[in-house]
Amino acid sequence: MDFRDFEFSKQELERLQQMLPPSILQELGDYGEVVLENLKYLRDYGFQNYKELFLSYPEYFLSDTVTFQNRIGKYKKDALIDLLLRKPSLFEDL
């Protein structure tokens, strides 16, 4: 996977590798295109904290892109962006 377009620091990526079980790391690698597409969607949608959401809930980015986008798109855009900026932990409830 290539995170260069998403401005992840080396330390952020190292932290991700250290905290995740090998099985999730393997899935992130196996489904790298899907993960990157979902990450791009979140960034382009307007989430300033897209990196924080990914680093906290990487397994959610394994969803196919249609499911991921539908999960985000069913809420009012500005309200959701504001809510997850203030309470990123609610991302897992989407």
Buried (B, 14 or more C-beta within 10 A) or exposed (E): BEBEEBEBEEEBEEEBEEEBEEEBBEBBEEBEEBBBBBBBBBBEBEBEBBBBBBBBBBEBBBBEBEEBBEBBEEEEEEEBBEBBBEEBEEBEEE
